[in-house]
């Protein structure tokens, strides 16, 4: 025999601690929580096999501890084995980071409050530092794991299938959900291939964390529970009794969150107990194969808990496991009641008093060692069941599992105490009673039950029309009178029953139907003569009214039948062979509805003479001493279209649309001067080179900043950011955060900020209009249209002249289109330069 090399030993032991991607994330996540982190980001590339990064904002790793931070069995959590009895951290063995280094390439970047800058360490397979260099990372620690299982090809081949890889990402998400629920103040983000798969913001309490994780519809059906016992506290959220099974259960156990001292664990005994009590309240067998959606946190003394059982620390040992199970069962019984999973046949059950009796022999008998577990479980059930009297009625002991009456002498001898209430059993009937039809009797009248007789119509009895005059002796509850359903008149007993039944139900709400009927019958028999006369009088009036309607219906049907038949025959003889002519006349007589044509727009011819316009321009030029009017000059208004005739340059006659011009001017002004109001975000958006891009992130860092705030933070004052509705802060920890974003533009977010930075970087956008993102541009266009429609429609000459001046000053002479790409100055004609052209172009 010979000793194995140290590298081989390290690789063999590390492959047992780090078995998958989720185990890497779990170990690094626990280190982040032990460091006091309130924000953790998990980033995966290629399902975590190429790269897994866990970044937190914890206290960081001190420079003095850096050389041994990844060396196995170096830890800051405990110093001796006795510290396990006071353990309050998730990690304690000092194997996580060293084991990861043995199966992957690890890089650690960390910064404490005392450090000026962060430092990036590159580690080898033994956990020693190979190189180090400064980094731009803020406070906290970031651990990057690359080429996982590169030295274990068989292990890496195990994750070659897409199904296995997706399963790993799902397990990582389930792990983060568990920590997100038990630690509501924690902010978590899961990113896979630069796509956010799942994220959770900081929450105020466990209920808010459940809503953010499972959804409001599920949490609505959960009930908060809390129970304190000596050295034990149970709290969490359990499904409400009788809640919708589809909302409070799942086909897998990924939504059954069980924690012991805030540590996610897998306890089969606790899970089995929760499933039994949850599924017992649903009669469907499908509930027995589902897992309840719940949160259960068990807090015990750390000295009564052994966490060092498995490498992943999901299996724990409890010092007093039976007491914990008894407390959980008592909690479940108080919430759901005792409902056994399967009720046995009542014929095979022993008498109730024989099972729950407390005679001296039963109390004094000794329990053997082999039956100790069963006795303890039975005591838990008895103690929990005795707390509620309503649950004691459902107490049934399955004889096939165990029995309280273990003593043969106790079972063989007759019961010495009074038996409890037993279920009613049918009396033994003889064959003669069955053959005579007297075995089954009516519980109210005591008469033998008769089979149902189908009444057949008598062919010799002639019925009058469609009036049915049978009374209650028939099976029908209604009479047909003149093709109308009419209820048969009630009897005196029926009227009394209808009035008295509601009173009996109010007095005895839990009574059965037979008991209510018996009580009503008893009151009818004991009713006095005056009461009977009152109900008999009502019944007589109902009968008289019914008879009267029946006679009228029968007489009217026989009298009208010949007259109707004669009229129908006459109409049939006089009707033509085809009704098409009659239909044509009817439809032609009805005027067809025509849509009202819109009223014509008012118009009138306007006399226009090009020669007169030329002469007037010559007079104006002679008076002013200039060659003629320059620029844009208003000539006249077209009242019907709210448009103006404009002379451009003394030669061109154009048509001006004032609304389009105002839209263009307003949009140009909003693009240049408008600042979108930013609204403070409840959770600031962290800006990194990952979500913005390396080049865009550097561009953002180089933009103009304002003065430092009292807390050391600095806000960006660059107008290209502020005008587009982004308020970005540089925190004292050198983190970039978007603290406020404009809410007037729908869905304005990170992509729009990236669009602004891209315009600054690639298009060299130096002004605000050049850096506007597409969403902001569309929003400003809509605002320009809305403001233009609020202006008055009738403009005077001075207002049009002022509009033309603003157009030339702001838009210049080249851009003459509105925001929709339409011209607001349309060319009509050219003013003639000679008298001959003016004579040819004269129009009226």
C-alpha positions in Angstrom: 0.0 0.0 0.0 1.1 3.6 -0.7 -0.2 7.0 0.1 -2.1 8.9 -2.6 -0.8 12.2 -3.8 -2.2 15.3 -2.2 -3.7 16.5 -5.6 -5.5 13.2 -6.0 -6.9 13.3 -2.5 -8.0 16.8 -3.0 -9.7 16.0 -6.3 -11.5 12.9 -4.9 -12.8 14.7 -1.8 -13.8 17.8 -3.7 -15.8 15.9 -6.2 -18.0 14.7 -3.4 -18.7 18.2 -2.1 -19.2 19.8 -5.5 -21.4 17.5 -7.5 -23.3 19.9 -9.7 -23.9 23.5 -10.7 -26.5 23.9 -8.0 -24.0 22.8 -5.3 -21.6 25.4 -6.5 -24.3 28.1 -6.3 -25.4 26.9 -2.9 -21.9 27.0 -1.3 -21.2 30.5 -2.7 -24.7 31.7 -1.8 -24.2 30.6 1.8 -20.9 32.3 2.0 -22.5 35.5 0.8 -25.3 35.3 3.4 -22.7 34.6 6.1 -20.9 37.8 5.0 -24.1 39.8 5.7 -25.0 40.5 2.1 -28.4 42.1 1.3 -28.1 41.7 -2.5 -26.8 38.7 -4.4 -26.6 38.3 -8.2 -26.1 34.8 -9.8 -25.0 34.7 -13.4 -24.7 31.5 -15.5 -23.2 30.9 -18.9 -24.0 27.7 -20.8 -26.1 26.5 -17.8 -23.3 27.2 -15.4 -20.7 24.8 -17.0 -18.7 27.5 -18.8 -19.0 30.2 -16.1 -20.9 30.7 -12.8 -20.6 34.0 -11.0 -22.0 34.9 -7.6 -21.7 38.6 -6.7 -22.8 40.1 -3.3 -22.4 43.3 -1.4 -21.2 41.7 1.9 -18.4 42.7 4.1 -15.7 41.3 1.8 -12.5 39.4 2.5 -9.7 41.0 4.4 -6.3 41.3 2.8 -4.8 39.3 5.6 -7.2 36.4 5.0 -6.9 36.4 1.3 -3.9 33.9 1.1 -5.8 31.2 2.9 -9.4 32.0 1.8 -9.5 29.0 -0.5 -7.3 26.6 1.4 -9.3 23.7 2.8 -10.3 23.7 6.4 -9.6 27.4 6.8 -12.7 29.2 8.0 -13.8 32.2 10.1 -17.1 30.6 11.2 -15.9 28.3 14.0 -12.7 27.7 15.9 -13.4 24.3 17.5 -16.0 21.5 17.5 -17.8 23.0 20.5 -18.7 26.0 18.4 -21.2 23.8 16.5 -23.5 23.9 19.5 -23.8 27.6 19.0 -23.7 27.6 15.2 -25.6 30.5 13.6 -24.0 30.5 10.1 -24.7 28.4 7.1 -21.1 27.3 6.5 -18.6 26.0 9.0 -16.3 23.4 7.4 -14.0 25.6 5.3 -14.3 23.2 2.3 -16.5 25.1 -0.2 -14.1 27.4 -2.0 -11.2 24.9 -1.9 -13.4 22.1 -3.3 -14.5 24.4 -6.1 -10.9 25.3 -7.0 -10.1 21.6 -7.3 -12.7 21.0 -10.1 -12.8 24.4 -11.8 -10.9 27.7 -12.5 -11.8 30.2 -9.8 -11.3 34.0 -9.7 -12.2 36.0 -6.6 -12.7 39.8 -6.5 -13.3 41.4 -3.2 -13.3 44.8 -1.4 -13.9 45.7 2.3 -14.8 49.0 3.8 -11.1 49.6 4.7 -9.9 49.0 1.1 -9.6 51.8 -1.3 -10.0 49.6 -4.4 -11.1 46.1 -5.0 -8.6 43.3 -5.7 -9.0 40.4 -8.1 -7.3 37.1 -7.1 -6.7 34.2 -9.5 -6.5 30.8 -7.6 -5.0 27.5 -8.6 -6.4 24.0 -8.0 -5.0 24.0 -4.4 -6.6 27.3 -3.5 -3.3 29.3 -3.6 -3.2 32.7 -5.1 -1.5 32.7 -8.5 -1.9 36.4 -9.4 -3.7 39.5 -8.2 -4.5 42.9 -9.7 -6.7 45.9 -8.9 -10.3 45.9 -10.1 -13.2 48.3 -10.6 -15.7 46.3 -8.6 -17.4 48.0 -5.7 -17.7 46.7 -2.1 -18.5 43.1 -1.6 -17.2 39.8 -3.1 -17.6 38.3 -6.6 -16.6 34.7 -7.2 -16.3 33.5 -10.8 -16.1 29.8 -11.5 -15.1 28.8 -15.0 -14.8 25.4 -16.8 -16.6 23.5 -14.2 -15.7 19.8 -14.1 -13.0 20.3 -16.7 -10.8 17.8 -15.0 -13.7 15.3 -14.6 -14.8 14.4 -18.2 -17.3 11.8 -17.0 -19.0 14.3 -14.6 -19.1 16.9 -17.4 -20.5 14.4 -19.8 -23.3 13.7 -17.4 -24.6 17.3 -18.1 -24.2 17.0 -21.9 -28.0 16.6 -22.5 -30.1 19.7 -22.7 -32.7 18.2 -20.3 -30.0 17.8 -17.6 -28.7 21.3 -18.1 -32.2 22.9 -17.9 -32.9 20.8 -14.8 -29.8 22.4 -13.2 -31.0 25.9 -13.9 -34.4 25.0 -12.5 -32.7 23.7 -9.3 -30.7 26.9 -9.0 -33.9 28.9 -9.3 -35.6 26.7 -6.6 -32.6 27.3 -4.3 -32.8 31.1 -4.8 -36.6 31.0 -4.2 -36.0 29.2 -0.9 -33.5 31.8 0.3 -35.7 34.6 -1.0 -38.6 33.4 1.1 -36.8 32.8 4.4 -34.9 36.1 4.0 -37.4 38.7 2.8 -34.8 41.5 3.1 -32.6 39.8 0.5 -32.5 41.0 -3.2 -31.8 38.2 -5.6 -31.3 38.0 -9.4 -30.7 35.0 -11.6 -29.2 35.6 -15.1 -28.6 33.0 -17.7 -26.7 33.9 -20.9 -27.3 37.6 -20.2 -31.0 37.1 -19.9 -32.8 37.7 -16.5 -34.5 34.4 -15.7 -35.8 35.3 -12.2 -35.4 38.2 -9.8 -36.9 39.2 -6.5 -36.7 42.7 -4.8 -36.4 43.4 -1.1 -39.6 42.6 0.8 -40.9 43.7 4.2 -41.9 40.3 5.6 -42.4 36.7 4.8 -45.8 37.2 3.3 -44.6 39.8 0.8 -41.7 37.5 -0.1 -44.2 34.7 -0.8 -46.3 37.0 -3.0 -43.2 38.0 -5.0 -42.1 34.4 -5.3 -45.3 32.3 -5.7 -47.9 34.9 -6.7 -50.8 36.7 -5.0 -53.3 34.1 -6.0 -51.5 31.3 -4.2 -50.6 33.3 -1.1 -54.3 34.3 -0.7 -55.1 30.7 0.0 -52.3 30.4 2.7 -52.9 30.9 6.4 -50.2 32.3 8.7 -49.4 30.0 11.7 -47.3 30.5 14.8 -46.8 28.1 17.7 -44.4 28.4 20.6 -43.3 25.5 22.8 -40.4 25.0 25.2 -37.2 25.2 23.2 -39.1 25.1 19.9 -41.0 27.7 17.7 -43.0 26.8 14.6 -44.1 29.5 12.2 -44.9 29.8 8.6 -47.8 29.7 6.1 -50.0 26.6 5.5 -52.8 26.0 3.1 -56.2 27.1 4.3 -58.6 24.2 5.1 -60.7 23.3 2.0 -58.8 25.7 -0.3 -58.5 25.1 -4.0 -56.2 22.1 -4.6 -54.8 23.5 -7.8 -53.6 26.6 -6.0 -52.3 25.1 -2.8 -50.5 22.0 -4.1 -48.0 21.0 -6.8 -47.0 17.8 -8.5 -43.5 18.1 -7.1 -42.0 19.2 -3.8 -40.2 22.2 -5.1 -42.8 24.6 -3.5 -42.9 22.8 -0.2 -40.4 25.0 1.8 -39.2 23.4 5.0 -36.5 25.2 7.1 -34.8 24.4 10.4 -33.2 27.4 11.9 -33.7 29.2 8.6 -31.7 26.5 6.8 -33.5 24.8 3.8 -33.6 21.1 4.6 -35.1 17.9 3.2 -36.9 15.9 6.0 -38.9 13.0 4.7 -40.7 12.4 8.0 -41.9 16.1 8.2 -42.9 16.1 4.5 -44.8 12.9 4.9 -46.7 14.3 7.9 -47.6 17.5 6.0 -48.8 15.6 3.0 -51.0 13.2 5.0 -52.9 15.9 6.8 -53.2 18.1 3.7 -54.5 15.4 1.4 -56.8 13.9 4.0 -59.2 16.8 3.7 -59.8 16.1 0.0 -61.8 13.0 -1.0 -60.2 12.7 -4.4 -57.3 10.2 -4.6 -55.4 12.6 -6.8 -54.6 14.8 -3.8 -52.6 12.0 -2.2 -50.0 12.2 -5.0 -49.5 16.0 -4.7 -47.3 18.2 -2.5 -48.8 21.1 -0.5 -47.5 24.6 -1.1 -46.4 25.9 2.2 -43.6 27.6 4.3 -42.6 26.0 7.6 -39.7 27.3 9.7 -38.7 25.3 12.7 -36.5 27.1 15.2 -34.7 24.9 17.8 -31.7 25.2 19.9 -28.5 24.9 17.9 -27.1 22.3 20.4 -30.0 20.0 19.5 -29.3 20.1 15.8 -26.6 18.2 13.9 -26.0 19.8 10.5 -22.7 17.9 9.7 -24.4 14.9 8.1 -24.1 15.3 4.4 -21.8 17.4 2.2 -24.6 19.6 1.0 -26.0 20.1 4.5 -29.6 19.5 3.4 -30.0 16.5 5.7 -29.9 17.2 9.5 -30.4 15.2 12.6 -32.7 16.4 15.5 -31.9 15.5 19.1 -35.6 15.3 20.0 -37.2 14.4 16.7 -40.4 12.8 18.2 -41.2 16.1 20.1 -40.8 18.1 16.8 -43.1 15.7 15.0 -45.6 15.8 17.8 -45.6 19.6 17.8 -46.1 19.7 14.0 -48.9 17.2 14.1 -50.6 19.1 16.9 -50.4 22.2 14.7 -51.8 20.4 11.7 -54.7 18.8 13.7 -55.6 22.2 15.2 -55.8 23.6 11.6 -57.3 20.7 9.6 -58.7 18.5 12.3 -58.0 14.7 12.6 -58.8 13.0 9.3 -57.3 9.6 8.9 -55.8 8.9 5.5 -58.2 5.9 4.9 -61.2 5.0 6.9 -61.6 1.3 7.5 -64.8 -0.7 7.2 -67.0 0.0 10.2 -67.8 -3.7 10.5 -64.2 -4.4 11.3 -63.7 -1.7 13.9 -63.8 -2.5 17.6 -66.3 -0.5 19.8 -65.3 3.1 20.3 -65.3 2.8 24.1 -62.9 -0.2 23.9 -60.3 1.9 22.0 -60.5 5.1 23.9 -61.4 3.8 27.3 -59.3 4.7 30.3 -59.8 1.9 32.7 -57.2 1.0 35.2 -55.9 -2.1 33.3 -55.4 -0.1 30.1 -53.6 2.8 31.9 -51.3 0.5 33.9 -50.2 -1.9 31.1 -46.6 -1.7 30.1 -45.5 -0.9 26.5 -42.8 -3.2 25.1 -39.7 -1.8 23.4 -40.7 -3.0 20.0 -44.0 -1.1 20.2 -42.5 2.1 21.7 -42.6 4.0 18.4 -46.3 3.1 17.8 -47.3 4.1 21.3 -45.5 7.4 21.0 -47.3 8.2 17.7 -50.6 7.2 19.3 -50.0 9.5 22.3 -49.3 12.4 19.9 -52.6 11.7 18.2 -54.5 11.4 21.5 -53.1 14.6 22.9 -53.8 16.5 19.7 -57.3 15.1 19.4 -58.2 15.8 22.9 -57.7 19.5 22.4 -60.8 19.8 20.2 -64.2 18.2 21.0 -65.4 18.5 17.4 -62.4 16.4 16.3 -63.0 13.7 18.9 -66.1 12.5 17.0 -63.9 11.6 14.0 -61.4 9.5 16.1 -61.0 6.2 14.4 -58.2 3.7 15.0 -57.2 1.5 12.1 -57.2 -2.0 13.5 -54.7 -3.2 10.8 -52.0 -0.8 12.1 -52.2 -1.0 15.8 -54.7 -1.1 18.7 -55.1 0.3 22.1 -56.4 -3.1 23.2 -53.2 -5.1 23.0 -54.0 -7.2 26.0 -55.7 -10.5 24.9 -57.7 -10.6 28.2 -59.0 -7.2 27.7 -60.1 -8.0 24.1 -61.7 -11.3 25.1 -63.7 -10.2 28.1 -66.9 -8.2 27.7 -66.8 -4.5 28.1 -67.2 -3.3 31.6 -68.0 0.3 30.8 -70.8 1.8 28.9 -70.2 1.7 25.1 -70.0 4.9 23.3 -72.4 6.0 20.5 -72.3 3.6 17.7 -73.4 3.9 14.1 -77.0 2.8 13.4 -77.2 -0.7 11.8 -80.1 -2.1 9.7 -82.1 -4.7 11.6 -81.9 -8.3 10.3 -85.0 -8.9 8.1 -86.3 -12.3 7.3 -86.8 -13.7 3.8 -90.5 -13.8 4.4 -90.6 -10.0 5.1 -88.7 -9.3 1.9 -91.0 -11.6 -0.1 -94.1 -9.9 1.3 -92.7 -6.4 0.7 -92.9 -5.3 4.4 -89.1 -5.2 5.0 -88.7 -1.5 4.1 -91.1 1.0 5.8 -91.6 4.7 5.7 -89.9 6.3 8.7 -92.7 8.9 9.1 -95.9 6.9 8.5 -94.6 3.4 9.3 -96.3 2.0 6.2 -94.5 -0.4 3.9 -92.8 1.2 1.0 -94.5 0.6 -2.4 -92.8 0.5 -5.8 -93.3 3.4 -8.1 -96.4 3.0 -10.3 -96.4 4.7 -13.7 -99.9 6.0 -14.5 -101.0 5.2 -18.0 -103.7 7.3 -19.7 -107.1 5.6 -19.9 -108.1 5.4 -23.6 -111.9 5.5 -22.8 -111.7 8.8 -20.9 -111.9 11.8 -23.3 -109.9 14.8 -22.3 -111.2 18.3 -23.1 -108.5 20.1 -25.1 -105.2 20.4 -23.5 -106.5 21.0 -20.0 -105.3 18.4 -17.5 -107.5 18.2 -14.5 -105.8 15.4 -12.5 -105.0 16.3 -8.9 -102.1 15.3 -6.7 -102.9 11.6 -7.1 -101.0 11.8 -10.4 -97.2 12.0 -10.6 -97.3 15.5 -12.1 -96.9 18.6 -9.9 -98.4 21.0 -12.5 -101.6 21.3 -14.6 -101.6 22.5 -18.2 -104.2 25.2 -18.7 -104.4 27.0 -22.1 -100.8 26.0 -22.9 -99.6 27.4 -19.6 -98.0 25.5 -16.7 -100.0 26.1 -13.5 -99.1 24.6 -10.1 -101.6 22.2 -8.6 -103.4 24.0 -5.7 -101.8 23.0 -2.4 -103.6 21.3 0.5 -104.0 22.6 4.0 -101.1 20.3 5.2 -98.9 21.6 2.4 -99.5 25.2 3.3 -98.8 24.5 7.0 -95.6 22.7 6.1 -94.4 25.5 3.9 -94.9 28.0 6.7 -93.6 25.9 9.5 -90.5 24.4 7.9 -88.5 27.6 8.0 -89.3 28.0 11.7 -88.1 24.5 12.5 -84.8 25.1 10.5 -84.1 28.3 12.4 -84.6 26.5 15.7 -82.6 23.4 14.7 -80.1 24.3 12.0 -78.2 21.0 12.3 -81.4 18.8 11.9 -81.6 16.4 9.0 -84.5 16.4 6.5 -86.2 13.5 8.1 -86.0 15.2 11.5 -87.5 18.4 10.1 -90.3 16.5 8.4 -91.1 14.6 11.6 -91.1 17.9 13.6 -93.5 19.5 11.0 -95.8 16.4 11.1 -95.9 16.5 14.9 -96.8 20.2 14.9 -99.6 19.6 12.3 -101.1 16.8 14.5 -101.0 19.0 17.6 -102.4 22.0 15.8 -105.7 23.3 17.2 -109.0 23.6 15.4 -108.7 27.3 14.7 -105.3 26.8 13.1 -106.6 24.0 11.0 -109.6 26.0 9.8 -107.4 28.9 8.8 -105.2 26.6 6.6 -108.2 24.7 5.2 -109.8 28.0 4.2 -106.7 29.0 2.3 -106.6 25.6 0.6 -110.3 25.9 -0.4 -109.7 29.3 -2.0 -106.8 28.0 -4.0 -108.8 25.1 -5.2 -111.8 27.3 -6.2 -109.5 29.6 -8.2 -107.9 26.6 -9.9 -111.2 25.1 -10.8 -112.4 28.4 -12.2 -109.4 28.8 -14.4 -109.7 25.2 -15.6 -113.4 25.7 -16.6 -112.7 28.9 -18.4 -109.8 27.4 -20.4 -111.9 24.4 -21.4 -114.9 26.5 -22.4 -112.8 28.9 -24.4 -110.9 26.2 -26.3 -114.2 24.4 -27.5 -115.9 27.7 -28.5 -113.0 29.2 -30.4 -112.0 26.1 -32.3 -114.7 26.1 -35.1 -114.4 29.9 -35.6 -110.6 29.7 -35.9 -110.8 26.7 -38.3 -113.3 28.7 -40.5 -111.1 31.7 -40.6 -108.0 29.7 -41.5 -109.8 27.9 -44.3 -111.1 31.2 -45.7 -107.7 32.7 -45.7 -106.3 29.6 -47.3 -108.9 29.7 -50.2 -108.3 33.4 -50.9 -104.5 33.2 -50.7 -102.7 33.2 -54.1 -100.5 30.4 -55.3 -97.4 32.5 -54.6 -96.9 35.2 -52.0 -94.1 36.8 -53.9 -96.2 39.6 -55.3 -97.5 40.4 -51.8 -93.9 40.4 -50.4 -92.7 42.7 -53.2 -95.5 45.2 -52.5 -94.7 45.2 -48.8 -91.0 45.7 -49.2 -91.4 48.3 -52.0 -93.9 50.2 -49.8 -91.3 50.5 -47.0 -88.9 53.4 -47.7 -85.3 52.2 -47.6 -83.2 53.9 -45.0 -80.4 55.9 -46.6 -77.5 57.3 -44.9 -77.6 61.0 -44.6 -75.1 62.6 -46.9 -72.7 65.0 -45.2 -73.7 68.6 -45.9 -71.6 70.2 -48.6 -68.8 72.4 -47.5 -69.5 76.1 -48.1 -67.5 77.5 -51.0 -67.5 80.5 -53.2 -65.4 81.5 -56.2 -62.6 84.0 -55.4 -61.6 86.4 -58.1 -57.9 86.2 -58.7 -55.9 88.1 -61.3 -52.2 87.4 -61.8 -51.9 90.7 -63.7 -53.4 92.7 -60.8 -51.1 90.9 -58.3 -48.1 91.8 -60.5 -49.1 95.5 -60.7 -49.6 95.6 -56.9 -46.2 94.1 -56.3 -44.7 96.7 -58.6 -46.3 99.5 -56.7 -45.1 98.1 -53.4 -41.6 97.8 -54.7 -41.7 101.4 -56.1 -42.9 102.8 -52.8 -40.3 100.9 -50.7 -37.5 101.6 -53.1 -36.5 97.9 -53.1 -36.7 95.3 -55.8 -39.7 93.7 -54.1 -40.8 91.8 -51.0 -38.3 89.2 -49.8 -39.0 86.1 -47.7 -42.5 84.9 -46.8 -45.3 87.5 -47.0 -49.0 86.7 -46.3 -51.4 87.6 -49.1 -54.8 86.5 -48.0 -56.8 83.8 -46.1 -58.9 81.1 -47.5 -61.8 81.1 -45.0 -63.2 77.7 -45.9 -60.0 75.8 -45.4 -58.2 77.9 -42.7 -55.3 78.2 -45.0 -53.3 81.3 -46.1 -51.9 82.4 -49.5 -48.2 83.2 -49.1 -45.8 85.0 -51.4 -42.3 83.6 -51.3 -39.5 85.7 -52.7 -41.7 87.9 -54.7 -42.2 85.3 -57.4 -43.8 82.2 -56.0 -47.3 81.9 -54.7 -47.7 79.2 -52.0 -50.4 77.8 -49.7 -49.7 77.7 -45.9 -51.3 75.2 -43.4 -50.9 76.9 -40.0 -51.6 73.7 -38.0 -48.8 71.8 -39.7 -46.4 74.7 -39.2 -47.2 74.9 -35.5 -46.7 71.2 -35.1 -43.3 71.4 -36.6 -42.3 74.4 -34.5 -43.6 72.8 -31.2 -41.9 69.5 -31.9 -38.6 71.3 -32.6 -38.9 73.3 -29.4 -39.8 70.2 -27.3 -37.0 68.3 -28.7 -34.5 71.0 -27.8 -35.8 72.3 -24.4 -38.3 69.8 -22.8 -37.0 67.9 -19.8 -39.0 64.8 -18.9 -39.9 64.8 -15.2 -38.2 61.8 -13.4 -40.1 59.8 -10.7 -38.2 58.2 -7.9 -37.9 54.4 -8.2 -38.9 52.2 -5.2 -36.0 49.9 -6.0 -33.0 51.6 -7.7 -31.8 49.9 -10.9 -28.2 48.8 -10.7 -26.2 49.7 -13.8 -23.2 47.5 -14.7 -21.1 46.7 -17.7 -23.2 43.5 -18.1 -26.6 45.1 -18.7 -25.3 48.2 -20.5 -22.3 46.9 -22.4 -18.6 47.6 -21.7 -18.4 50.5 -24.2 -21.7 52.1 -23.1 -20.7 51.7 -19.4 -17.5 53.5 -20.0 -19.3 56.3 -21.9 -21.8 56.7 -19.0 -18.9 57.0 -16.5 -17.3 59.7 -18.5 -20.4 62.0 -18.7 -20.7 65.2 -16.7 -21.4 64.9 -13.0 -22.7 67.3 -10.4 -21.4 68.2 -6.9 -21.1 65.6 -4.2 -24.0 65.1 -1.8 -23.5 65.0 2.0 -23.6 61.2 2.0 -20.8 61.0 -0.6 -23.0 60.2 -3.6 -22.8 62.0 -6.9 -25.6 62.6 -9.4 -25.0 62.9 -13.1 -25.9 66.4 -14.5 -25.3 65.7 -18.2 -28.4 67.3 -20.0 -28.5 64.3 -22.4 -29.4 62.1 -19.4 -31.5 64.6 -17.4 -33.6 65.8 -20.4 -34.5 62.2 -21.3 -35.8 61.4 -17.8 -32.9 59.5 -16.2 -31.5 60.4 -12.8 -28.4 58.4 -12.2 -26.4 58.3 -9.0 -22.8 57.2 -8.3 -23.0 55.7 -4.8 -20.1 56.0 -2.2 -19.4 52.3 -2.9 -18.7 53.3 -6.6 -21.9 51.7 -7.8 -24.0 53.2 -10.6 -27.7 53.2 -9.9 -30.7 54.7 -11.8 -32.7 56.2 -8.9 -35.4 57.9 -10.9 -37.0 57.4 -14.4 -39.7 59.4 -16.2 -43.1 57.7 -16.0 -44.8 59.9 -18.6 -43.3 57.7 -21.4 -44.6 54.2 -21.2 -42.0 51.4 -20.5 -39.0 53.7 -20.4 -36.1 51.8 -19.0 -32.7 50.3 -19.4 -32.9 49.8 -23.2 -33.7 53.4 -23.7 -30.8 54.5 -21.5 -28.6 52.2 -23.6 -29.9 53.9 -26.8 -28.9 57.3 -25.4 -25.4 56.1 -24.6 -25.1 54.5 -28.1 -26.1 57.8 -29.7 -23.4 59.6 -27.7 -20.8 56.9 -28.4 -21.4 56.1 -32.1 -23.2 59.1 -33.6 -21.3 61.6 -31.4 -24.6 63.2 -30.2 -23.5 66.4 -28.5 -27.0 68.0 -28.1 -30.2 66.8 -26.5 -32.2 66.5 -29.7 -29.5 64.2 -31.2 -29.6 61.9 -28.2 -33.4 61.5 -27.8 -34.4 57.8 -27.8 -37.2 56.6 -30.1 -39.8 56.3 -27.3 -39.1 59.9 -26.2 -39.2 61.2 -29.8 -42.6 59.6 -30.4 -43.9 60.9 -27.1 -42.8 64.5 -28.0 -44.5 64.2 -31.4 -47.8 63.3 -29.7 -47.4 66.2 -27.3 -46.8 68.6 -30.3 -49.9 67.5 -32.0 -52.0 67.8 -28.9 -50.7 71.4 -28.2 -51.2 72.4 -31.8 -54.8 71.3 -31.8 -55.5 73.6 -28.8 -54.5 76.8 -30.7 -57.2 79.0 -32.2 -58.2 78.2 -35.8 -58.7 81.7 -37.0 -55.5 83.6 -37.3 -55.1 87.2 -38.2 -52.5 88.6 -40.6 -50.2 89.7 -37.8 -50.3 86.2 -36.3 -49.6 84.6 -39.6 -46.7 87.0 -40.2 -45.3 86.2 -36.8 -45.7 82.4 -37.5 -43.8 82.8 -40.8 -41.0 84.7 -39.0 -40.6 81.9 -36.4 -40.6 79.3 -39.1 -37.8 81.0 -41.0 -35.8 81.6 -37.8 -36.1 78.1 -36.3 -36.6 75.8 -39.2 -34.7 77.7 -41.9 -35.7 77.7 -45.6 -35.1 74.1 -46.3 -37.2 72.1 -43.8 -40.8 72.8 -44.6 -42.5 69.6 -43.5 -44.5 68.8 -40.4 -43.8 65.9 -38.0 -45.8 63.5 -40.2 -43.6 64.3 -43.3 -46.2 66.5 -45.0 -45.5 70.0 -46.5 -47.0 72.9 -44.6 -46.0 75.2 -47.5 -47.4 74.0 -50.8 -46.5 75.7 -54.1 -49.4 76.9 -56.2 -48.1 79.1 -59.0 -45.5 81.6 -60.1 -46.2 85.4 -60.4 -45.6 86.4 -64.1 -42.6 88.6 -64.7 -43.9 90.3 -68.0 -47.2 91.8 -69.0 -47.7 89.3 -71.7 -47.4 86.4 -69.2 -49.8 88.1 -66.9 -52.4 88.4 -69.6 -52.1 84.7 -70.5 -52.2 83.5 -66.9 -55.2 85.6 -65.8 -57.9 83.5 -64.1 -61.2 84.3 -62.6 
